[in-house]
Amino acid sequence: MSLKELKDLHSQVAKAISGYEDRRKREALAELEEKAKTMGFSLAELTGVTAGRKRSPSVAKYANPADQTDTWSGRGRKPRWFSEALAKGKKPEDLAI
């Protein structure tokens, strides 16, 4: 086999192993959830693990001067209109709601 063929085979094997491990984890989780359910509990109750982190809805802090309905909370990537306004010399306070 050529080096390219070996690398392709290696990639396929790695994907197959990962898929197998994921499938086994899902099966184990389903089995544990079923066992907890038969005992009258949820798995989350027994482990103290919740489904995910609950975040409060973000509140808009900045508004696009050209379109006041286009807002940004200050979280995540800066919108293009915000970056352009800063490049033109405006301050974040100028764009605050």
Backbone as a printed PyTorch tensor [residue, N CA C, xyz], in Angstrom:
tensor([[[  0.8470,  -1.1820,   0.0000],
         [  0.0000,   0.0000,   0.0000],
         [  0.8910,   1.2440,   0.0000]],

        [[  0.3820,   2.2720,  -0.6250],
         [  1.1230,   3.5320,  -0.6480],
         [  0.9060,   4.2750,   0.6650]],

        [[  1.7130,   5.3010,   0.8880],
         [  1.5960,   6.0910,   2.1120],
         [  0.2250,   6.7620,   2.1880]],

        [[ -0.2550,   7.2820,   1.0480],
         [ -1.5720,   7.9330,   1.0250],
         [ -2.6670,   6.9420,   1.4000]],

        [[ -2.5920,   5.7380,   0.8500],
         [ -3.5910,   4.7160,   1.1650],
         [ -3.5460,   4.3360,   2.6440]],

        [[ -2.3410,   4.2390,   3.1920],
         [ -2.2090,   3.9200,   4.6110],
         [ -2.7840,   5.0250,   5.4870]],

        [[ -2.5350,   6.2790,   5.1170],
         [ -3.0760,   7.4030,   5.8870],
         [ -4.5960,   7.4300,   5.8030]],

        [[ -5.1470,   7.1520,   4.6210],
         [ -6.6030,   7.0930,   4.4680],
         [ -7.1890,   5.9840,   5.3320]],

        [[ -6.5240,   4.8380,   5.3290],
         [ -6.9790,   3.7080,   6.1340],
         [ -6.9100,   4.0580,   7.6210]],

        [[ -5.8290,   4.7090,   8.0140],
         [ -5.6680,   5.1340,   9.4070],
         [ -6.8020,   6.0810,   9.8040]],

        [[ -7.1420,   7.0060,   8.9300],
         [ -8.2250,   7.9530,   9.1980],
         [ -9.5560,   7.2210,   9.3420]],

        [[ -9.8040,   6.2700,   8.4740],
         [-11.0530,   5.5130,   8.5310],
         [-11.1440,   4.6970,   9.8220]],

        [[-10.0160,   4.1090,  10.2290],
         [ -9.9900,   3.3160,  11.4580],
         [-10.2400,   4.2200,  12.6660]],

        [[ -9.6230,   5.3950,  12.6950],
         [ -9.8140,   6.3320,  13.8040],
         [-11.2750,   6.7520,  13.8950]],

        [[-11.9140,   7.0230,  12.7530],
         [-13.3320,   7.3930,  12.7470],
         [-14.1960,   6.2390,  13.2420]],

        [[-13.8620,   5.0210,  12.8200],
         [-14.6410,   3.8560,  13.2340],
         [-14.5140,   3.6420,  14.7430]],

        [[-13.3190,   3.8080,  15.2800],
         [-13.1180,   3.6390,  16.7190],
         [-13.8920,   4.6930,  17.4890]],

        [[-13.8160,   5.9250,  17.0370],
         [-14.5350,   7.0140,  17.6890],
         [-16.0440,   6.7680,  17.6490]],

        [[-16.5410,   6.3500,  16.5090],
         [-17.9680,   6.0540,  16.3690],
         [-18.3960,   4.9210,  17.2790]],

        [[-17.5580,   3.9180,  17.3920],
         [-17.8570,   2.7780,  18.2630],
         [-17.9250,   3.2250,  19.7180]],

        [[-16.9400,   4.0150,  20.1420],
         [-16.9230,   4.4950,  21.5230],
         [-18.1380,   5.3620,  21.8230]],

        [[-18.4950,   6.2410,  20.8920],
         [-19.6720,   7.0950,  21.0770],
         [-20.9430,   6.2570,  21.2010]],

        [[-21.0590,   5.2510,  20.3450],
         [-22.2350,   4.3810,  20.3660],
         [-22.3240,   3.6310,  21.6930]],

        [[-21.2030,   3.1200,  22.1920],
         [-21.1870,   2.4080,  23.4710],
         [-21.5620,   3.3360,  24.6280]],

        [[-21.1030,   4.5790,  24.5950],
         [-21.4560,   5.5470,  25.6330],
         [-22.9510,   5.8290,  25.6230]],

        [[-23.5170,   6.0100,  24.4130],
         [-24.9680,   6.2610,  24.3140],
         [-25.7610,   5.0690,  24.8460]],

        [[-25.3020,   3.8530,  24.5200],
         [-25.9860,   2.6550,  24.9970],
         [-25.9190,   2.5690,  26.5260]],

        [[-24.7650,   2.8560,  27.0950],
         [-24.6060,   2.8060,  28.5480],
         [-25.4790,   3.8570,  29.2180]],

        [[-25.5110,   5.0500,  28.6480],
         [-26.3350,   6.1190,  29.2020],
         [-27.8090,   5.7490,  29.1470]],

        [[-28.2480,   5.1840,  28.0320],
         [-29.6500,   4.7770,  27.9040],
         [-29.9870,   3.6960,  28.9270]],

        [[-29.0600,   2.7600,  29.1330],
         [-29.2880,   1.6960,  30.1020],
         [-29.3830,   2.2500,  31.5240]],

        [[-28.5040,   3.1920,  31.8580],
         [-28.5450,   3.8020,  33.1860],
         [-29.8080,   4.6290,  33.3840]],

        [[-30.2250,   5.3540,  32.3500],
         [-31.4560,   6.1410,  32.4490],
         [-32.6560,   5.2360,  32.6590]],

        [[-32.6830,   4.1010,  31.9660],
         [-33.7980,   3.1610,  32.0950],
         [-33.8220,   2.5710,  33.5120]],

        [[-32.6590,   2.2250,  34.0350],
         [-32.5810,   1.6650,  35.3910],
         [-33.0620,   2.6910,  36.4240]],

        [[-32.6300,   3.9450,  36.2830],
         [-33.0640,   4.9990,  37.2000],
         [-34.5690,   5.2070,  37.0980]],

        [[-35.0900,   5.1420,  35.8690],
         [-36.5310,   5.3420,  35.6480],
         [-37.3420,   4.2430,  36.3260]],

        [[-36.8630,   2.9990,  36.2510],
         [-37.5930,   1.9010,  36.8950],
         [-37.5880,   2.0430,  38.4130]],

        [[-36.6010,   2.7750,  38.9510],
         [-36.5240,   2.9950,  40.3940],
         [-37.2180,   4.2870,  40.8060]],

        [[-37.8030,   5.0020,  39.8170],
         [-38.5780,   6.1900,  40.1300],
         [-37.7830,   7.4890,  40.1450]],

        [[-36.6290,   7.4900,  39.5390],
         [-35.7860,   8.6870,  39.4980],
         [-35.3970,   8.9960,  38.0570]],

        [[-34.8600,  10.1950,  37.8930],
         [-34.2140,  10.4870,  36.6180],
         [-32.7140,  10.4100,  36.8690]],

        [[-31.9630,  10.1600,  35.8510],
         [-30.5130,  10.0560,  36.0000],
         [-29.9280,  11.3860,  36.4700]],

        [[-30.5030,  12.4940,  36.0150],
         [-30.0330,  13.8170,  36.4360],
         [-30.2390,  14.0090,  37.9350]],

        [[-31.3480,  13.4950,  38.4690],
         [-31.5980,  13.5980,  39.9120],
         [-30.5450,  12.8380,  40.7060]],

        [[-30.1750,  11.6870,  40.2180],
         [-29.2260,  10.8440,  40.9420],
         [-27.7960,  11.3500,  40.8500]],

        [[-27.4470,  11.9210,  39.7170],
         [-26.0670,  12.3710,  39.5360],
         [-25.8790,  13.8320,  39.8860]],

        [[-26.9710,  14.5840,  39.9460],
         [-26.8620,  16.0150,  40.2270],
         [-26.4040,  16.8130,  39.0260]],

        [[-26.4140,  16.1930,  37.8710],
         [-25.9910,  16.8580,  36.6420],
         [-27.2270,  17.3460,  35.9060]],

        [[-27.2230,  18.6100,  35.5300],
         [-28.3380,  19.1480,  34.7630],
         [-28.0110,  19.0570,  33.2780]],

        [[-29.0140,  19.3040,  32.4530],
         [-28.8560,  19.1720,  31.0080],
         [-27.8480,  20.1580,  30.4390]],

        [[-27.7080,  21.2860,  31.0330],
         [-26.7700,  22.2720,  30.5190],
         [-26.7990,  23.5240,  31.3540]],

        [[-25.9160,  24.3910,  31.0670],
         [-25.8390,  25.6410,  31.8130],
         [-26.9400,  26.5790,  31.3380]],

        [[-27.7010,  27.0550,  32.2560],
         [-28.7750,  27.9830,  31.9160],
         [-28.2280,  29.3950,  31.9880]],

        [[-28.3560,  30.1120,  30.9140],
         [-27.9200,  31.5000,  30.8630],
         [-29.1300,  32.4020,  30.7740]],

        [[-29.0240,  33.5100,  31.4430],
         [-30.1190,  34.4580,  31.3360],
         [-30.0720,  35.0990,  29.9530]],

        [[-31.2120,  35.4700,  29.4200],
         [-31.2110,  36.0980,  28.1060],
         [-30.3890,  37.3900,  28.1440]],

        [[-29.6320,  37.5930,  27.0950],
         [-28.7970,  38.7930,  27.0620],
         [-29.6490,  40.0190,  26.7350]],

        [[-29.2890,  41.1180,  27.3560],
         [-29.9990,  42.3650,  27.1660],
         [-29.1880,  43.2180,  26.1980]],

        [[-29.8610,  43.8200,  25.2490],
         [-29.1700,  44.6610,  24.2660],
         [-28.5620,  45.8770,  24.9500]],

        [[-27.2970,  46.1620,  24.6270],
         [-26.6090,  47.3170,  25.2030],
         [-26.2770,  48.3650,  24.1520]],

        [[-26.1550,  47.9130,  22.9040],
         [-25.7580,  48.8170,  21.8200],
         [-26.7500,  48.6980,  20.6710]],

        [[-26.9550,  49.8180,  19.9700],
         [-27.8600,  49.8230,  18.8280],
         [-27.1540,  50.4200,  17.6250]],

        [[-27.4660,  49.8850,  16.4730],
         [-26.9310,  50.3930,  15.2140],
         [-27.5340,  51.7710,  14.9590]],

        [[-26.7080,  52.8020,  14.7680],
         [-27.2680,  54.1430,  14.5440],
         [-28.1070,  54.2320,  13.2710]],

        [[-27.8050,  53.4140,  12.2780],
         [-28.5610,  53.4470,  11.0240],
         [-29.8920,  52.6990,  11.1450]],

        [[-29.9630,  51.7190,  12.0390],
         [-31.1740,  50.9160,  12.2120],
         [-31.2790,  50.5410,  13.6850]],

        [[-32.0880,  51.2440,  14.4370],
         [-32.1880,  51.0600,  15.8830],
         [-32.6910,  49.6760,  16.2850]],

        [[-33.2870,  48.9360,  15.3630],
         [-33.7540,  47.5960,  15.6930],
         [-32.6090,  46.5900,  15.6670]],

        [[-31.4890,  46.9610,  15.0660],
         [-30.3050,  46.1110,  15.0000],
         [-29.4760,  46.3680,  16.2530]],

        [[-29.5210,  45.4180,  17.2050],
         [-28.8630,  45.6310,  18.4960],
         [-27.8130,  44.5570,  18.7490]],

        [[-26.9950,  44.8200,  19.7730],
         [-25.9610,  43.8840,  20.1940],
         [-25.8450,  43.9490,  21.7040]],

        [[-25.6830,  42.8030,  22.3470],
         [-25.6250,  42.7400,  23.8050],
         [-24.2330,  42.9840,  24.3660]],

        [[-23.2320,  42.9500,  23.5190],
         [-21.8640,  43.0720,  23.9970],
         [-21.2130,  41.7170,  24.1790]],

        [[-21.9690,  40.6450,  23.9730],
         [-21.4470,  39.2820,  24.0550],
         [-21.1450,  38.7690,  22.6570]],

        [[-20.1230,  37.9560,  22.5660],
         [-19.8090,  37.3380,  21.2770],
         [-19.0660,  38.2930,  20.3570]],

        [[-19.0230,  37.9320,  19.0870],
         [-18.3200,  38.7510,  18.1010],
         [-19.0070,  40.0880,  17.9190]],

        [[-18.1800,  41.0850,  17.6800],
         [-18.7320,  42.4230,  17.4300],
         [-19.3990,  42.4290,  16.0590]],

        [[-20.5680,  43.0310,  15.9610],
         [-21.1920,  43.1450,  14.6460],
         [-20.3960,  44.1090,  13.7740]],

        [[-20.5330,  43.9450,  12.4860],
         [-19.7930,  44.7800,  11.5400],
         [-20.0880,  46.2590,  11.7460]],

        [[-21.3620,  46.5960,  11.9660],
         [-21.7160,  48.0120,  12.1430],
         [-21.0380,  48.6020,  13.3760]],

        [[-20.8440,  47.7990,  14.4270],
         [-20.1920,  48.2860,  15.6420],
         [-18.7060,  48.5320,  15.3710]],

        [[-18.0530,  47.5820,  14.7220],
         [-16.6290,  47.7230,  14.4010],
         [-16.3850,  48.9070,  13.4730]],

        [[-17.2630,  49.0790,  12.4840],
         [-17.1060,  50.1970,  11.5420],
         [-17.2850,  51.5390,  12.2500]],

        [[-18.2370,  51.6090,  13.1710],
         [-18.4660,  52.8530,  13.9070],
         [-17.2510,  53.1890,  14.7720]],

        [[-16.6460,  52.1880,  15.3990],
         [-15.4450,  52.4220,  16.1910],
         [-14.2920,  52.8810,  15.3170]],

        [[-14.1780,  52.3130,  14.1150],
         [-13.1070,  52.7010,  13.1910],
         [-13.2840,  54.1400,  12.7240]],

        [[-14.5280,  54.6050,  12.6820],
         [-14.7960,  55.9890,  12.2620],
         [-14.6310,  56.9830,  13.4070]],

        [[-14.2230,  56.5100,  14.5780],
         [-13.9490,  57.4060,  15.6920],
         [-15.0140,  57.4660,  16.7620]],

        [[-16.0980,  56.7140,  16.6010],
         [-17.1300,  56.7290,  17.6450],
         [-16.6620,  55.9060,  18.8310]],

        [[-17.2090,  56.2000,  19.9910],
         [-16.9040,  55.4640,  21.2100],
         [-18.0690,  54.5200,  21.4980]],

        [[-17.7970,  53.4210,  22.1890],
         [-18.8990,  52.5130,  22.5320],
         [-20.0340,  53.2160,  23.2600]],

        [[-19.7150,  54.2090,  24.0710],
         [-20.7640,  54.9440,  24.7900],
         [-21.6980,  55.6660,  23.8210]],

        [[-21.1730,  56.0580,  22.6510],
         [-22.0050,  56.7460,  21.6520],
         [-23.0580,  55.8060,  21.0660]],

        [[-22.7750,  54.4940,  21.0870],
         [-23.6830,  53.5320,  20.4980],
         [-24.5710,  52.8490,  21.5480]],

        [[-24.3660,  53.1980,  22.8040],
         [-25.1380,  52.5760,  23.8800],
         [-26.6090,  52.9650,  23.7940]],

        [[-27.4220,  52.0510,  24.2410],
         [-28.8650,  52.2980,  24.2190],
         [-29.2350,  53.1460,  25.4180]]])
